[in-house]
Amino acid sequence: MLFRIDRLLFSYFTFLFLVFPLYSLAQNAPEKNPYVKYAVNQDEENYIIDYTFKDHYNNFQNYQLALPIDYTQSRIAKFGVPLWLFEPYVGTEYNLGIRRKEMKEGLFLLNDNVIEVDKSAVLEYYSESFCQPIAKMIVESLADYGRDTRRDRIEMAIRFVQDIPYGIPTYSDKNKHYGGVSQPPKLLLDGYGDCDSKVLLFAGILIYLIPAEDIIFLNQADHVLSAIQDNPRKGDTYIKYKHRDYLIAETAGPGKRMLGQKGNYYKTKFNIEPLRLESPSILPYSENDIANKPAVNHEIVNNFTVVIKNPSEREFRFQLSFDNRHWKDFYLQSEHSGKYVFEEDQHVYLRYRERNSRFAVYKIQTGNAYIFRWDSRKKRWEPQG
């Protein structure tokens, strides 16, 4: 939430007045996806966060975080500015200096006469302690899949944040202004957050997975999301910034959106805000391409069924055969799965045409699920998992 300040001149003095929009303090129950489990407990020294979400392969991930109680509370107390900052004052350099100091210490800034959260300062202050551990777990999960790629890192971070329940932050200290935002440790302890809060957590995680300069914020009148530098695929929503393409990343949730897929609240009018911080060291990519577990969800597959998944932004056309001679046509729409039931447990052949008009043929087995994703760089479909 933003508070605008207007300047009024009276005789020899300058006063600043706050124009205060009224809003409801009522807190509705956070919105969540039915499969999400989020619990916060504590022992003598730590808050223990236990969070189960679905990743971009539709598999469950369970992450646990231990946050030292005293350290976490002291860090949370850093954020926010005193309400007296918005009271009328004589505009001397001394008074202006006091206010600038309070904003800086509280991780806020004055932008075009609007006091707002300094997103870059928030990330610089909180990310190493509260976001880097999450980034490490994401890398470990992708290493298990043998899929530690740039795109997979981004998609996994998006799902982690999207599945955190959506709710408007509340605050116990009524003497401070928080800009309607929960900083990362408060969001993690609350177990919910709004678009502003979630996009900060997302960016805080992502700066350990990809270069920070590849991340920008898109500030809309009533919404905040981010955009990530990447090559657009067909159907992606992206913007141009400094001659580079940035795909939108909608992390508010609880709806599930892939990188480049616009959500219900995306608007074409926004202010671009780049990160103003030095990129920390990126976590090294896993050198092991061998999966310790498949990137598929076997829960819905019985012995007589094959499940084919298409998580891409384009339609997947393929054929199935019992004998590699007689074929039947099928297709899957973007981001859909198909279940194909047979009369017995058996091998089945799957094929699709490549750019050279030849067929790529795969021998698959009932009782399994298979993912086929479109590789926009190689211009071809590739099996995964």
Long-range contacts (C-beta under 8 A, 24 or more apart in sequence): 1-179, 1-180, 2-114, 2-115, 2-116, 2-179, 3-86, 3-114, 3-115, 3-177, 4-113, 4-114, 5-86, 5-110, 5-113, 5-114, 5-115, 6-113, 7-113, 13-90, 13-91, 14-90, 14-91, 15-88, 15-89, 15-90, 15-91, 16-88, 16-89, 16-91, 17-88, 18-86, 18-87, 20-86, 25-170, 27-167, 27-168, 27-170, 28-167, 28-168, 29-167, 30-165, 30-166, 30-167, 30-191, 30-192, 31-165, 31-166, 31-167, 31-253, 31-254, 32-163, 32-165, 32-166, 32-192, 32-254, 33-163, 33-253, 33-254, 33-256, 35-60, 36-163, 36-164, 36-165, 36-254, 38-164, 38-165, 38-191, 39-191, 40-188, 40-189, 40-191, 42-69, 45-69, 47-72, 47-189, 49-188, 49-189, 49-191, 51-164, 53-159, 53-160, 53-163, 53-164, 54-159, 54-163, 54-256, 55-141, 55-155, 55-156, 55-159, 55-160, 56-152, 56-155, 56-156, 56-158, 56-159, 56-258, 56-311, 57-145, 57-295, 57-296, 57-297, 57-311, 57-371, 57-385, 58-297, 58-309, 59-295, 59-296, 59-297, 61-141, 61-160, 63-134, 63-137, 63-160, 65-133, 65-134, 65-188, 67-130, 67-185, 67-188, 67-189, 71-129, 72-130, 72-185, 72-189, 75-125, 75-126, 75-129, 75-130, 75-185, 76-183, 76-185, 76-186, 76-189, 78-105, 78-106, 78-107, 78-125, 79-106, 79-107, 79-122, 79-178, 79-183, 79-186, 80-106, 80-108, 80-171, 80-173, 80-176, 80-177, 80-178, 81-106, 81-108, 81-115, 81-176, 81-177, 82-106, 82-175, 82-176, 82-177, 83-175, 83-176, 83-177, 85-115, 85-177, 86-115, 86-177, 106-176, 107-183, 108-179, 115-177, 115-179, 116-179, 117-179, 117-181, 117-196, 117-200, 119-200, 119-203, 119-217, 119-273, 119-275, 120-275, 120-276, 120-277, 122-183, 122-184, 122-200, 122-204, 123-200, 123-203, 123-204, 123-207, 123-275, 123-277, 124-277, 126-183, 126-184, 126-185, 126-204, 127-184, 127-204, 127-205, 127-207, 127-208, 127-280, 128-280, 129-185, 130-184, 130-185, 130-188, 130-204, 131-184, 131-201, 131-204, 131-205, 131-207, 131-208, 132-205, 132-208, 132-280, 134-160, 134-205, 135-205, 135-206, 135-208, 135-209, 135-283, 136-208, 136-283, 138-205, 138-209, 139-209, 139-283, 139-285, 139-286, 142-286, 143-286, 143-288, 143-292, 144-291, 144-292, 144-293, 145-291, 145-292, 145-293, 145-294, 145-295, 145-385, 146-286, 146-288, 146-289, 146-290, 146-291, 146-292, 146-295, 147-291, 147-295, 147-384, 148-285, 148-286, 149-285, 150-209, 150-210, 150-230, 151-230, 151-259, 153-206, 153-209, 153-210, 154-206, 154-209, 154-210, 154-228, 154-230, 154-249, 154-259, 155-258, 155-259, 157-202, 157-205, 157-206, 157-209, 158-202, 158-249, 158-250, 158-251, 158-257, 158-258, 158-259, 159-256, 160-205, 161-198, 161-201, 161-202, 161-205, 161-251, 161-253, 162-198, 162-250, 162-251, 162-252, 162-253, 162-254, 162-255, 162-256, 162-257, 163-253, 163-254, 163-256, 164-191, 164-192, 164-193, 164-198, 164-201, 164-253, 165-191, 165-192, 165-253, 165-254, 166-192, 166-193, 166-194, 166-198, 166-252, 166-253, 166-254, 167-192, 167-193, 167-194, 168-194, 169-193, 169-194, 169-197, 194-252, 195-223, 195-224, 195-225, 195-251, 195-252, 195-265, 196-224, 198-251, 198-252, 198-253, 199-224, 199-225, 199-226, 199-251, 199-252, 202-226, 202-249, 202-251, 203-275, 207-275, 207-277, 207-279, 207-280, 208-280, 208-281, 208-282, 208-283, 209-282, 209-283, 210-282, 211-279, 211-282, 212-275, 212-277, 212-278, 212-279, 212-280, 213-274, 213-275, 213-279, 215-275, 216-241, 216-246, 216-272, 216-273, 216-274, 216-275, 217-272, 217-273, 217-274, 217-275, 218-248, 218-270, 218-271, 218-272, 218-273, 219-270, 219-271, 219-272, 219-273, 220-265, 220-267, 220-269, 220-270, 220-271, 221-267, 221-269, 222-265, 223-252, 223-265, 223-266, 223-267, 225-249, 225-250, 225-251, 225-252, 225-263, 225-265, 225-266, 226-251, 228-259, 230-259, 230-260, 231-376, 231-377, 232-260, 232-376, 233-260, 233-312, 233-313, 233-314, 233-374, 233-376, 234-313, 234-314, 234-376, 235-260, 235-313, 235-314, 235-334, 236-260, 236-261, 236-313, 237-261, 237-262, 237-266, 239-272, 241-272, 241-274, 258-311, 258-313, 258-335, 260-313, 261-313, 291-385, 294-385, 295-371, 295-384, 295-385, 296-368, 296-369, 296-370, 296-371, 296-385, 297-369, 298-368, 298-369, 300-339, 300-369, 301-367, 301-368, 301-369, 302-367, 303-345, 303-366, 303-367, 304-341, 304-342, 304-343, 304-344, 304-345, 304-366, 304-367, 305-339, 305-340, 305-341, 305-342, 305-366, 305-367, 306-339, 306-340, 306-342, 306-348, 306-364, 306-365, 306-366, 306-367, 306-368, 306-369, 306-370, 307-337, 307-338, 307-339, 307-340, 307-368, 307-369, 307-370, 308-332, 308-337, 308-338, 308-340, 308-350, 308-369, 308-370, 308-372, 309-336, 309-337, 309-338, 309-369, 309-370, 309-371, 309-372, 310-334, 310-335, 310-336, 310-337, 310-371, 310-372, 310-373, 311-335, 311-371, 311-373, 312-372, 312-373, 312-374, 313-374, 314-374, 316-352, 316-372, 316-374, 316-381, 317-352, 317-353, 318-350, 318-351, 318-352, 318-372, 319-350, 319-351, 319-352, 320-348, 320-349, 320-350, 321-348, 321-349, 321-351, 322-346, 322-348, 322-349, 323-349, 324-349, 324-361, 327-351, 337-369, 342-366, 352-381, 354-380, 354-381, 355-379, 355-380
